[in-house]
């Protein structure tokens, strides 16, 4: 059951939904079914078995707590 990111074509709300089987997703704000599925970012596994190796060039270690700004200020 994948989680998809959507943008509502009616009220422009952005949200994530767990989609099950043949369910028709609806906007949680206005209940519209006119939704645009957005491109989601996929998490990639880190090569280190401990999951806490040195950051890759550019400061990205792959840990979710680092976010899109790299490993700034985390220890």
ZIQUIRA-V523361 format. One record per residue. N is the residue number from 1. PHI is phi in radians with two decimals (999 if undefined). OMEGA is omega in degrees with one decimal (* if undefined). D_FIRST is the distance of its C-alpha to the first C-alpha in Angstrom with 2 decimals. Layout:
n = {N,N}
phi = {PHI,PHI}
omega = {OMEGA,OMEGA}
d_first = {D_FIRST,D_FIRST}
//
This chain:
n = {1,2,3,4,5,6,7,8,9,10,11,12,13,14,15,16,17,18,19,20,21,22,23,24,25,26,27,28,29,30,31,32,33,34,35,36,37,38,39,40,41,42,43,44,45,46,47,48,49,50,51,52,53,54,55,56,57,58,59,60,61,62,63,64,65,66,67,68,69,70,71,72,73,74,75}
phi = {999,-1.37,-1.75,-1.97,-1.74,-2.31,-2.20,-1.33,-1.32,-1.65,-1.83,1.20,-1.17,-2.04,-2.82,-1.98,-2.42,-1.51,-1.80,-1.94,0.89,-1.71,-1.04,-1.74,-1.19,-2.27,-1.15,-1.23,-1.59,-2.05,1.14,-1.25,-1.78,-1.50,-2.02,-1.94,-1.36,-1.60,-1.28,-1.65,-1.50,-1.75,-1.37,-1.85,-1.18,-1.50,-1.14,-1.18,-1.23,-1.45,1.30,-2.43,-1.20,-1.17,-1.09,-1.29,-0.92,1.65,1.47,-1.75,-1.73,1.67,-1.32,-1.05,-1.20,-1.42,1.12,-1.50,-1.79,1.43,-1.70,-1.20,1.36,-1.83,-2.33}
omega = {-177.5,172.5,-179.3,173.3,-177.5,168.6,-179.6,178.2,-178.4,-175.9,177.4,176.4,175.5,-174.8,175.9,177.8,170.0,-175.6,-177.6,174.7,-177.6,178.7,174.1,-177.5,177.9,175.7,179.2,-179.1,-174.6,178.3,176.7,174.7,178.4,-174.7,175.3,178.6,-178.8,176.1,-178.4,175.2,-178.8,177.5,178.7,178.8,177.6,-176.6,-178.1,178.8,179.2,178.6,-178.2,-178.5,179.8,178.2,175.1,175.2,-177.0,175.2,-178.6,-179.5,180.0,179.0,-177.9,-177.9,179.4,178.7,-176.2,-178.1,177.4,-173.2,-177.4,174.5,178.5,-178.9,*}
d_first = {0.00,3.78,6.73,9.53,13.22,15.43,19.18,20.71,23.43,25.49,25.74,24.41,22.17,19.51,16.35,12.69,10.05,6.59,6.02,5.58,7.52,10.77,10.88,13.43,13.00,16.32,18.21,18.64,22.30,23.67,21.07,21.52,19.12,20.84,18.25,18.33,15.27,16.65,16.60,14.65,16.34,14.83,16.15,18.37,19.68,23.32,25.84,27.72,27.06,28.01,25.74,28.69,30.90,32.96,31.45,31.23,33.70,32.96,31.89,28.19,27.29,23.49,23.20,20.91,23.84,26.00,24.07,25.38,28.99,29.19,30.76,33.40,34.78,32.48,34.07}
//
